[in-house]
Amino acid sequence: MKALREAGATVVDAFGELPSAVVQILKQMKGQSLFDLCVR
């Protein structure tokens, strides 16, 4: 987990953190679609 966090990954420790983690990820994407990210 430490290596993932250091690499900039969003890691949650509990299910209760998922909503805020999803919001954070979407803000970081800045309008990019998930399809665009998967194609790369």
C-alpha distances in whole Angstrom, upper triangle without the diagonal:
4,5,5,6,9,10,11,9,10,7,9,9,13,16,18,15,16,19,18,15,18,20,18,17,21,22,20,22,25,27,26,26,23,26,26,22,23,26,24
4,5,5,6,9,10,10,11,9,12,12,15,18,20,17,18,21,19,17,19,21,19,18,22,22,20,22,25,28,27,28,25,28,28,24,24,27,25
4,5,5,6,9,9,11,10,14,14,18,20,22,19,20,22,21,18,20,22,19,18,22,22,20,21,25,27,25,26,24,26,25,22,22,25,23
4,5,5,6,5,8,7,11,12,16,18,19,16,16,19,18,14,16,19,16,15,18,19,17,18,21,24,22,23,20,23,22,18,19,22,20
4,5,5,5,7,7,10,12,15,17,18,15,15,18,16,13,15,17,14,13,17,17,15,17,20,23,22,23,21,24,23,20,21,24,22
4,5,7,10,10,14,15,19,21,22,19,19,21,19,16,19,20,16,16,19,19,16,19,21,24,23,25,23,25,24,21,22,25,22
4,6,9,11,14,17,20,21,23,19,19,21,19,16,18,19,16,14,18,18,15,16,19,22,20,22,20,22,21,17,19,21,18
4,7,9,13,15,18,20,20,17,16,18,16,13,15,16,12,11,14,14,11,13,16,19,18,19,18,21,19,16,18,20,18
4,6,10,13,15,16,18,14,14,16,14,11,12,14,11,9,13,14,11,13,16,18,17,18,16,19,18,15,16,19,17
4,7,10,12,13,14,11,10,12,11,7,9,11,8,7,11,12,11,12,16,18,17,18,16,19,19,16,17,20,19
4,7,9,11,12,9,9,12,11,8,11,13,11,11,14,16,14,16,19,21,20,21,18,21,22,18,19,23,22
4,6,7,9,6,7,10,10,7,10,13,12,12,15,16,16,18,21,22,22,22,20,23,24,21,21,25,25
4,7,8,7,9,12,12,11,13,16,15,16,19,20,20,22,24,26,26,26,23,27,28,24,25,28,28
4,5,6,7,11,11,11,13,15,15,16,19,20,21,22,25,26,26,26,24,27,28,25,26,29,29
4,5,5,8,10,10,11,14,15,15,18,20,20,22,24,25,25,24,22,25,27,24,24,28,29
4,6,7,8,9,11,13,14,15,17,19,20,22,24,25,25,25,23,26,28,26,26,30,30
4,6,6,6,9,10,11,12,14,16,17,19,21,22,23,23,21,24,26,23,24,28,28
4,6,5,6,9,10,10,12,14,15,16,19,20,20,19,17,21,22,20,21,25,25
4,5,5,6,9,10,11,13,14,16,17,18,19,19,17,21,22,20,22,25,26
4,5,5,6,9,10,11,12,14,16,17,19,19,18,22,23,21,22,26,26
4,5,5,6,9,10,11,12,15,16,17,17,16,19,20,18,19,23,22
4,5,5,6,9,10,11,13,14,14,14,13,16,17,15,17,20,21
4,5,5,6,9,10,11,12,14,14,14,18,18,17,19,22,22
4,6,5,6,9,10,13,14,15,15,18,18,16,19,22,21
4,5,5,6,9,11,11,12,11,15,15,12,15,18,17
4,5,5,7,8,9,10,10,13,13,12,15,18,18
4,5,5,8,10,12,13,16,16,14,17,20,19
4,5,9,9,12,12,15,14,12,16,18,17
4,6,5,8,9,12,10,9,13,15,14
4,6,9,11,14,12,12,15,17,16
4,6,9,12,10,11,14,16,16
4,7,8,7,7,11,12,12
4,5,5,7,9,10,12
4,5,5,6,9,10
4,5,5,6,9
4,6,5,7
4,6,6
4,6
4
